[in-house]
């Protein structure tokens, strides 16, 4: 079967058939395998049959990118609604953040009367501690005539998610799973201060080597050598990648400040040829001139990097600044891009190699190691379809500070199941209070994914207690008779 000049994989065909039956569909497939094509099929179908469709994304950057992509295909049939931008708000296909969609459900549900499908990109955000409840509320409260397309990489408990949606929605839920990556991955561990990469299946050997490096660092520190000499031990990961022709690389760092610092730190590698540097600067200057961004210090800092083939990308940048970085990266004029994890959310910008500057991040509550599914999600950016035979992933381990258990769980642990983060906010309760009484609000709470998961656990425990009671009732216990002399 072909669609838009692409020969479809089986999982895409199964998804399209389920959509033609007007099912709710959950698609789990690796990054770069073609999930967006399924979304485009729904948009084509809804526009052709005079229905409306909404495409939601977890971050504004992805909403803006999808608007540009779909606008190029569908023209004035596409509009966008975010907190910052409102364009063509009456279009049959609207791009918006999930928060905007949830707010429409509360404020103006009649506006959704002709909406046939809502597309949830990156639906695994349902586990985000601060924002995951928005996804749950949207699924719970959306009018029953609406069907959903949920897109994600692998979800460990996708059947549980589907079963919950089936229990509260009137449409049938189809689960489509595709596990084969279009470009296979080779994962490695690289010890900072060393010069030997280890395949991931040799993790214990790699961490033993890290301990050796840490001990050497202590000895060098005790020797009283100057700080500059101590810093020069080992081969920096990016010099190693350059020597093995493994660029371009995308390096994930979980600090905006550190992304900028590392981009400047490695500009000495001077990764562009003279003609490439000239082309990169020309494109950059034209773009910045068009958006009148020349006076910003952040623009000037970027300009100082571009000609050397490094750059940074994070949520603290202006949208037009991020756009030019993405344009240059897509043209292979940025060889090493230092980015926060938002770059991994939906933006179709793969690299030959993905590097993790570290495996710990601040999630807004505390510092913790990446969950296994987060590591796999970001690793999925490695390997360019049609260009690379393999993608490469390198986790950089600091020998002085790593935690063995945390490192092992992130790199080798089983995928964690999605857990509900449901919690009605004060504004949500006030919105509901306008049209529902206390009992109805409590009934809505019982439709949440959190209640569904809790109910399943309780039922399992009750069943186990029944089994134990039966075993106890079948035991033949006799108390020995006390004998008196």
C-alpha positions in Angstrom: 0.0 0.0 0.0 1.3 3.5 -0.9 0.4 6.9 0.6 2.0 10.2 -0.5 4.6 8.3 -2.6 5.7 6.2 0.4 5.4 2.5 0.6 3.8 1.9 4.0 5.0 -0.5 6.7 2.6 -2.9 8.1 2.1 -0.9 11.3 1.2 2.2 9.2 -1.3 0.1 7.2 -2.9 -1.3 10.3 -3.2 2.2 11.8 -4.8 3.6 8.7 -7.3 0.8 8.6 -8.2 1.4 12.2 -8.7 5.1 11.5 -11.0 4.3 8.6 -13.1 2.4 11.1 -13.1 5.6 13.2 -11.3 3.9 16.1 -9.2 5.6 18.7 -5.6 4.5 17.9 -2.5 4.3 20.0 0.7 4.0 18.0 4.0 3.0 19.6 6.9 3.1 17.2 10.6 4.2 17.4 11.6 7.8 16.5 11.9 8.3 12.8 9.8 5.3 11.8 6.9 7.3 10.2 4.3 8.0 12.9 3.7 11.6 11.5 2.4 10.0 8.2 -0.5 8.5 10.2 -1.4 11.9 11.5 -1.3 13.4 8.0 -3.7 10.7 6.9 -6.2 11.8 9.5 -5.8 15.4 8.5 -6.4 14.5 4.9 -9.4 12.4 5.8 -11.0 15.0 8.0 -10.5 17.9 5.6 -11.8 15.8 2.7 -14.9 14.7 4.6 -15.6 18.2 6.1 -14.7 17.4 9.6 -12.3 19.2 11.9 -9.1 17.9 13.4 -6.9 19.1 16.2 -3.2 18.4 16.5 -1.8 18.9 20.0 1.9 18.9 21.1 3.5 19.2 24.6 5.6 22.2 23.8 5.2 25.4 21.9 8.3 24.8 19.8 6.8 21.6 18.4 3.4 23.3 17.8 5.2 26.0 15.8 7.2 23.5 13.8 4.1 21.4 13.0 2.2 24.5 12.0 4.9 25.4 9.5 5.1 21.8 8.1 1.3 21.4 7.7 0.8 25.0 6.4 3.2 24.1 3.6 1.0 21.1 2.7 -2.5 22.3 3.4 -2.3 26.2 3.1 -5.2 28.1 4.7 -6.8 24.8 5.9 -4.4 25.0 8.9 -4.3 27.4 11.9 -2.5 27.6 15.2 -3.5 28.4 18.8 -0.9 28.8 21.5 -0.5 31.2 24.4 1.6 33.4 22.2 0.2 33.0 18.6 -3.3 32.9 17.1 -3.5 32.4 13.3 -6.5 31.3 11.3 -8.3 30.0 14.4 -11.4 28.9 12.3 -9.4 26.5 10.1 -10.5 22.9 9.9 -7.1 21.7 11.1 -5.8 23.5 14.3 -2.4 23.0 15.9 -2.3 23.8 19.6 -0.6 22.8 22.9 -2.5 20.3 25.0 -3.2 22.9 27.6 -5.1 25.0 25.1 -7.2 22.0 24.1 -8.0 21.2 27.7 -9.0 24.8 28.3 -11.4 24.8 25.3 -13.1 21.7 26.8 -13.8 23.7 30.0 -14.6 27.1 28.4 -16.3 26.4 25.1 -17.0 22.7 24.5 -19.5 23.5 21.7 -16.6 24.7 19.7 -15.5 21.1 19.4 -18.9 19.9 17.9 -17.4 19.2 14.5 -14.0 17.9 15.6 -13.7 14.2 14.7 -10.1 13.5 15.7 -7.6 14.9 18.2 -4.0 13.9 17.7 -1.8 13.6 20.8 1.8 13.8 19.8 4.3 12.5 22.5 1.4 11.0 24.6 3.9 9.6 27.1 4.0 13.2 28.5 1.0 11.9 30.5 3.7 11.0 33.1 5.1 14.5 33.3 5.0 15.5 37.0 3.8 19.0 36.4 1.8 18.7 33.2 0.7 15.1 32.8 -2.7 15.7 34.3 -3.6 17.9 31.3 -3.5 14.8 29.1 -5.7 12.9 31.5 -8.2 15.6 31.9 -8.4 16.1 28.1 -9.1 12.4 27.5 -11.6 12.2 30.4 -13.6 15.3 29.6 -13.5 15.6 25.8 -16.9 15.1 24.1 -17.6 11.4 23.4 -17.9 11.9 19.6 -14.1 12.8 19.5 -11.6 10.0 18.7 -7.9 10.1 19.5 -4.7 9.3 17.8 -2.0 8.9 20.4 1.6 8.8 19.2 4.7 7.8 21.2 7.8 5.7 21.3 7.6 2.5 23.3 5.3 2.5 26.3 5.8 -0.4 28.7 2.1 -0.5 29.8 0.4 0.5 26.6 -2.3 -2.1 27.0 -3.2 -0.7 30.4 -3.4 2.8 28.9 -5.6 1.5 26.1 -7.8 -0.4 28.5 -8.4 2.7 30.6 -9.3 4.8 27.5 -11.6 2.0 26.3 -13.4 2.1 29.7 -14.2 5.8 29.6 -14.5 6.5 25.8 -17.3 5.2 23.5 -15.0 4.3 20.6 -13.0 1.2 20.2 -9.3 1.5 21.0 -6.7 -0.1 18.7 -3.1 -0.5 19.8 -0.5 -0.6 17.1 3.1 -1.6 18.1 6.1 -1.4 15.9 9.5 -2.2 17.4 11.9 -2.2 14.4 14.0 0.9 14.1 14.6 2.2 10.5 18.2 2.8 11.5 19.7 0.3 14.0 21.5 1.8 17.1 24.8 0.9 18.6 25.0 2.2 22.2 28.3 2.9 24.0 29.7 4.2 27.3 32.6 6.7 27.3 34.5 7.5 30.4 35.4 11.2 30.8 39.2 11.4 31.2 39.7 8.1 29.4 40.0 7.2 25.7 38.2 3.9 25.3 34.6 3.4 24.4 32.8 0.4 25.8 29.8 -1.3 24.3 26.7 -1.1 26.5 26.8 -4.9 27.2 30.2 -4.3 28.8 28.9 -1.8 31.3 30.4 -3.4 34.4 33.8 -3.4 32.6 33.3 0.2 31.7 32.5 1.3 35.3 35.5 -0.6 36.6 37.6 1.4 34.1 35.9 4.5 35.5 37.0 3.6 39.0 40.6 3.3 37.7 40.4 6.7 36.0 39.0 8.2 39.2 41.9 6.8 41.3 44.4 8.2 38.8 42.8 11.6 39.0 43.1 11.5 42.8 46.8 10.7 42.5 47.4 13.5 39.9 45.6 15.9 42.2 47.8 14.9 45.2 50.9 15.4 43.1 50.3 19.1 42.9 50.2 19.5 39.1 48.7 22.7 37.8 44.9 22.6 37.1 45.4 23.0 33.4 47.5 19.8 33.3 44.9 17.8 35.2 42.2 18.9 32.7 44.1 17.4 29.7 43.9 13.8 30.7 42.2 11.4 28.2 40.7 12.2 24.8 37.5 14.4 24.8 34.5 12.5 23.4 34.1 14.9 20.5 37.7 14.6 19.4 37.1 10.8 19.4 34.0 11.1 17.4 35.7 13.3 14.8 38.6 10.8 14.5 36.0 8.0 13.8 33.9 10.1 11.3 30.9 9.9 13.7 29.8 13.5 13.2 27.3 15.3 13.1 26.5 14.8 16.8 23.7 15.9 19.0 24.8 16.3 22.6 22.1 16.3 25.2 22.9 18.4 28.3 20.3 19.1 31.0 21.3 22.7 31.7 20.8 25.7 29.3 23.9 27.3 30.7 26.0 24.2 30.1 24.8 23.9 26.5 26.1 27.3 25.8 29.3 26.8 27.7 30.1 23.5 25.9 29.4 25.0 22.5 32.1 27.6 23.1 34.4 25.1 24.7 34.5 22.9 21.6 34.5 25.6 18.9 38.4 25.2 18.8 37.8 22.0 16.8 36.9 24.3 13.8 34.7 21.7 12.2 33.7 23.5 9.0 35.6 23.9 5.7 36.0 27.5 4.6 33.2 27.4 2.0 30.9 25.7 4.6 31.7 28.4 7.2 30.9 31.1 4.7 27.6 29.5 3.7 26.6 29.0 7.4 27.3 32.7 8.2 25.5 33.9 5.1 22.3 31.9 6.0 22.5 33.0 9.6 22.9 36.7 8.8 20.1 36.7 6.3 17.7 35.1 8.8 18.7 37.3 11.7 18.4 40.4 9.5 14.9 39.3 8.4 13.7 39.0 12.1 15.7 42.1 13.3 17.6 40.1 16.0 21.1 41.5 15.4 21.1 43.6 18.6 20.6 40.7 21.0 23.6 39.5 22.9 22.4 35.8 22.5 22.3 36.4 18.7 25.9 37.7 18.8 27.0 34.7 20.9 25.5 32.3 18.3 27.1 34.2 15.5 30.5 33.7 17.1 29.9 29.9 17.1 28.3 29.3 13.7 31.5 29.6 11.6 33.2 26.9 13.7 30.4 24.3 13.3 29.0 24.2 16.9 25.9 25.7 18.3 23.4 25.4 21.2 19.6 25.0 21.3 17.3 25.3 24.4 14.0 26.7 25.5 15.4 30.0 26.7 16.2 31.1 23.1 13.9 33.2 21.0 11.9 31.2 18.5 13.7 32.7 15.4 17.1 31.9 17.0 16.0 28.3 17.4 14.7 28.2 13.9 18.0 29.2 12.4 19.9 26.7 14.4 17.5 24.0 13.2 17.9 25.1 9.6 21.7 25.0 9.8 21.6 21.7 11.6 19.4 20.2 8.9 21.8 21.5 6.2 24.7 19.7 8.0 26.4 23.1 8.7 26.4 22.5 12.5 28.5 19.4 13.3 28.0 19.4 17.1 24.8 20.7 18.6 24.4 21.0 22.3 20.7 20.9 23.3 18.4 20.3 26.2 15.9 17.5 26.1 13.2 19.6 24.4 15.0 19.1 21.2 14.1 15.4 21.4 10.4 16.1 21.5 8.9 15.6 18.1 11.4 17.8 16.2 12.6 15.8 13.3 16.3 16.5 13.4 18.3 13.3 13.6 22.1 13.1 13.8 24.6 10.4 13.1 25.5 10.2 16.8 23.8 11.2 20.1 25.9 12.0 23.1 24.6 12.3 26.7 26.8 14.8 28.6 25.5 13.2 31.8 22.6 10.9 32.9 21.2 13.1 35.7 18.7 15.9 35.4 16.6 18.3 37.5 13.0 17.5 36.8 11.7 20.5 38.7 11.5 18.7 42.0 14.9 17.1 42.5 18.0 15.8 40.7 17.6 12.2 39.5 18.9 9.8 36.9 17.1 9.6 33.6 14.4 7.0 33.4 15.1 4.2 31.0 12.3 5.4 28.6 13.7 8.9 28.6 17.1 7.7 27.7 15.7 5.6 24.9 13.5 8.4 23.6 16.5 10.8 23.3 18.7 8.0 21.9 16.2 7.7 19.1 17.6 10.9 17.5 20.7 8.9 16.4 20.8 7.6 12.8 19.6 9.5 9.7 17.2 7.5 7.6 18.5 7.0 4.1 21.9 8.4 5.1 23.4 6.3 7.9 23.5 2.5 8.1 23.7 2.7 11.9 23.2 5.3 14.6 25.5 5.7 17.5 24.8 6.6 21.1 27.4 7.5 23.7 26.7 8.0 27.4 29.5 10.1 29.0 30.3 8.9 32.5 32.1 11.2 35.0 34.3 8.7 37.0 34.3 10.9 40.1 30.6 11.3 40.6 28.6 8.5 38.9 26.3 6.3 40.8 26.4 2.6 39.9 22.8 1.7 40.5 21.4 4.8 38.8 23.7 4.4 35.8 22.8 0.8 35.4 19.0 1.4 35.7 19.1 4.2 33.1 21.2 2.3 30.5 20.1 -1.3 31.0 16.9 -1.2 33.1 13.4 -2.2 31.9 11.2 0.5 30.5 9.2 2.0 33.3 5.4 1.9 33.0 3.5 5.2 32.7 2.1 6.3 36.0 -0.8 8.7 36.4 0.0 12.3 37.5 -3.7 13.2 37.8 -4.6 16.1 40.1 -7.4 18.6 39.4 -6.1 22.1 39.8 -8.1 24.8 41.6 -9.0 26.4 38.3 -10.2 23.0 36.9 -12.4 22.4 40.0 -13.9 25.9 39.7 -14.6 25.4 36.0 -16.3 22.1 36.8 -18.2 23.6 39.7 -20.1 25.9 37.3 -21.9 23.0 35.6 -21.5 20.0 38.0 -22.3 19.2 41.6 -19.9 17.5 44.0 -21.0 14.0 43.3 -20.5 14.5 39.5 -17.0 15.9 40.1 -16.1 12.9 42.3 -17.5 10.6 39.5 -15.2 12.4 37.0 -12.2 11.7 39.3 -13.0 8.0 39.2 -12.6 8.2 35.4 -8.9 9.2 35.8 -6.0 7.0 34.8 -4.8 7.3 38.4 -8.0 5.8 39.8 -8.0 3.1 37.1 -4.4 2.1 38.1 -5.2 2.3 41.8 -8.3 0.2 41.3 -6.4 -2.5 39.5 -3.8 -2.7 42.3 -6.6 -2.9 44.9 -8.4 -5.6 43.0 -5.2 -7.7 42.8 -4.6 -7.3 46.5 -8.2 -8.2 47.4 -7.9 -11.3 45.1 -4.7 -12.3 46.9 -6.3 -11.9 50.3 -9.2 -14.2 49.2 -6.7 -16.8 48.1 -4.9 -16.6 51.4 -8.2 -16.9 53.3 -9.0 -20.0 51.4 -5.6 -21.5 52.2 -6.0 -20.7 55.9 -9.5 -22.2 56.0 -8.1 -25.5 54.5 -5.4 -25.8 57.1 -5.9 -28.4 59.8 -4.5 -26.8 62.9 -4.8 -28.5 66.3 -3.8 -26.9 69.5 -2.0 -29.5 71.6 -3.8 -30.5 74.8 -1.9 -29.5 77.9 -1.3 -32.4 80.3 -1.3 -31.9 84.0 0.8 -34.1 86.3 
